[in-house]
Amino acid sequence: MTEVFVVNSGSSSIKYQLVNVETGEPQVSGLIERIGEPGSKAKDHAAGMTIALDRLGDGHDIAAVGHRVVHGGTVFTEATVITDRVQKQIEELSPLAPLHNPANLVGIRAAIAALPDVPQVAVFDTAFHKTLRPEAYTYAIDVKVAARHGVRRYGFHGTSHKYVSERAAAFLGRPLEETKTIVLHLGNGASACAVDGGESIDTSMGMTPLAGLVMGTRSGDLDPAILSYLHREAGLGFDQLDDLLNHNSGLLGLTGEGDMRDVQDAASTGDETAEAALAVYRHSIRHYIGAYLAQLGRLDALVFTAGVGENSVALRAQSLAGLEGLGISVDSARNSAQSKSERYISPDGSPVAVLVIPTNEELEIARQTVAAIGA
Ligand code: ADP
């Protein structure tokens, strides 16, 4: 049995899972929260890591630790065994992901301290998007400025988009190389990805995870001139603008609630603000479906995944309403069926298979970790 300890380290949390790579089953999973806060048992990430490892109990033989790392820039296009140099490179990429890479690195250092003899592997959220062509990743600004500062689209949620698009082809019994898929990863963060023959050809997040779809607390796409406008007119500084767009926008900004269930509950009791926010959310999903249909030229599968995508019957049905002319339709009985399995929600014979496929980023990280250490 090969067991991989998968770690997703945030600024004040460690999410962990011990995965049996052969069966794909999680052996143990958990979350250490409020690290460093007063009264917390975990005074720092090292203490948090020790608590997490203690919770695994005895009798485990951890083959490797797989770390989720958000930004690999153009440096890391594969899961990579972590050396001192790799740590330094992840640190150097921090300006591109100041909220994430430093926190990921703290988790890496804590795991190395706790398990010094176990190989540690970094699995990057950006890596699956290495196949984007220049026309998909280039922002049309002065090339010298862009090159000097690494300004381009990188894309995120790659581990999920890779896992889900591969599962979609397998579910349909089609060769991955011939399958064209749009994946809608709708969680607190959300992104769309156009996958052609197993390769990402376009994705809605950009240089940072702020771009694209409307999210729980993030704005998604907006006119870039809004930033300088608000700076001039509202006197907001850049840190305030960053905070506004990352933490106080999206569903939260529109309604005061960042959690989809709360917004839907409010809408179902007739709250017009909540219903208007849901309409904005759906509009951005339809925008990307249309865009990626055109980029792919044909579509085999449209896949919903992550918290909202896997669970919200209403969001799925309403987002796709009226798209029959594009070959996309939803069977309401299939869509409403309670299930945690991979499933069709389109009717038989529909030109595009609409699917729900639960994502499993931990399993994908564990598999890539094993591949990286050559076990
Ligand atoms: P993260 O991006 O943090 O991994 P998840 O993928 O767990 O997040 O998604 C969290 C989102 O999923 C929240 O907005 C939550 O409200 C939403 N969600 C979970 N269950 C449901 C449900 N039954 N109906 C609607 N939304 C749901």
Boltz pocket constraint, residues with backbone or C-beta under 6 A from the ligand:
constraints:
  - pocket:
      binder: B
      contacts: [[A, 186], [A, 187], [A, 188], [A, 189], [A, 216], [A, 258], [A, 259], [A, 260], [A, 261], [A, 262], [A, 264], [A, 306], [A, 307], [A, 308], [A, 311], [A, 312], [A, 313]]
      max_distance: 6.0
